[in-house]
Amino acid sequence: MLRRIELEVLATVDRGDIISELAMKLDHSESYLSRGVGDLAEKRLVYTERDGRRKRVVPSDARAVERYQDLVRQYPHIDFPELLTGKALEVLYYLDQPRTVAEIADQSDNYRNTVNRVLKRFRDRGLVGADNGRYDFNADFDRLHEFARQLTHHLHRQRLETVAQKGTILWEDYDEFLAQTETEIDIEAFHETGLAQFAAFDLQFLLTDHRYYFYSEELDILSPADLCCHTLLIDDSSRYRSYCLLLLRLVDVDEDDLREQAAKYGLEDEIDALLRYLETHGDVTDDRLLEWDEFQKLAAEYEIET
């Protein structure tokens, strides 16, 4: 996410530092440091200003920068740039509560050995501790998790704004996010989702003016399980739940995959309610689900057997 040189600059830069002076302070060549500053400027974590022939570097007012610089000022003896390289920020992102190595590895999709190495680095410095196999932050070092979250959100916002100026992030994790926009996005890794994609299964619904995209560099195509979960994140109303039920009844969705996706998005209860509704023919107490006879009529309109 951030290279060591970028973390070093963020840890050191004050308002209006000159690049040549920063290079001397950090013991790097001016050209190397300039590349790091350029990368940070592209991410809008710093800005550069011309002062005659010199270039000054100004930290942005992004919350991630503020969190990080507060930590550096409070604990100047800790080499945060060295600690936060590699997979460290990703591991810290998922340490929002006491978790085992296996839980963090599953959530971050990393090997357990990788997570172990990162946590050992922080444990050796006294920043995290373990109790019954669950790791948690010591003292107020949970701000490292806040920094990882704030930085991730900032970078997601920057990525979205480069392709859609008016956009809202509805859900996110370390390397993926779901966004609402007012314009079409035709860029690789942005996958259109929501009700618009139900048309691929011959389910045509009245759409709003908004469009919805799921950003992921890992996915090639969205599965019905993805579409169902994204739709509930977009709108968990009775109408949208009914549309998801139509999709689940129409398509042979793997239940294990659906439940796995539900856990990823924090929708375990919602998906469980939909599955039980279909299994019991509506014998579920939930105000956001139609009476079974009403759902049967809706399904008949789309020629779907119930």
SULSULRA-V247934 format. One record per pair of residues at least 24 apart in sequence whose C-alpha atoms are under 8 Angstrom apart, sorted by the first residue. I is the first residue (numbers start at 1). J is the second residue. Records with the same first field share a line. If there is no record, write none. Layout:
BEGIN
I: J ; J
END
This chain:
BEGIN
1: 89
2: 85
3: 85 ; 86
4: 81 ; 82 ; 84 ; 85
5: 33 ; 36 ; 81
6: 36 ; 37 ; 39 ; 40
7: 80 ; 81 ; 84
8: 81
9: 36 ; 37
10: 59 ; 65 ; 68 ; 69
11: 68 ; 69 ; 72 ; 81
13: 57 ; 58 ; 59
14: 57 ; 58 ; 59
15: 57 ; 58 ; 59
16: 56 ; 57 ; 58
17: 56 ; 57 ; 58
18: 54 ; 55 ; 56 ; 57
19: 54 ; 55 ; 56 ; 57
43: 155 ; 158
44: 158
62: 154
63: 150 ; 151
64: 146 ; 147 ; 148 ; 150 ; 151 ; 154
65: 147 ; 151
67: 143 ; 146 ; 147
68: 144 ; 147
71: 143
83: 121 ; 122
87: 114 ; 115 ; 118
88: 118
89: 145 ; 148
90: 148 ; 174
91: 115 ; 118
92: 144 ; 145 ; 148
93: 145 ; 146 ; 148 ; 149 ; 174
94: 145
95: 135 ; 136 ; 145
96: 145
97: 136
98: 134 ; 135 ; 136
99: 133 ; 134 ; 135 ; 136
100: 133 ; 134 ; 135
101: 133 ; 134 ; 135
107: 264
108: 174
149: 174
163: 187
170: 233 ; 234
171: 233
175: 216
176: 214 ; 215 ; 216 ; 217
177: 214 ; 215 ; 216
178: 212 ; 213 ; 214 ; 215 ; 230
179: 212 ; 213 ; 214 ; 215
180: 210 ; 211 ; 212 ; 213
181: 210 ; 211 ; 212 ; 213
182: 209 ; 210 ; 211
183: 210 ; 211
184: 211
185: 213
189: 214 ; 215 ; 216 ; 217 ; 218 ; 219 ; 220
190: 214 ; 215 ; 216
191: 215 ; 216 ; 221 ; 222
193: 222 ; 227 ; 230 ; 231
194: 227 ; 228 ; 230 ; 231 ; 234
195: 227 ; 231
197: 227
198: 227 ; 247
201: 247
203: 247 ; 302
224: 248 ; 251 ; 253
225: 253 ; 254 ; 257 ; 258 ; 261
226: 258 ; 261
229: 261 ; 262 ; 265 ; 267 ; 271
237: 288
238: 287 ; 288 ; 289 ; 290
241: 274 ; 288 ; 289
242: 289 ; 290 ; 295
245: 274 ; 278
246: 299 ; 304
249: 278 ; 304 ; 305 ; 306
250: 304 ; 305
END
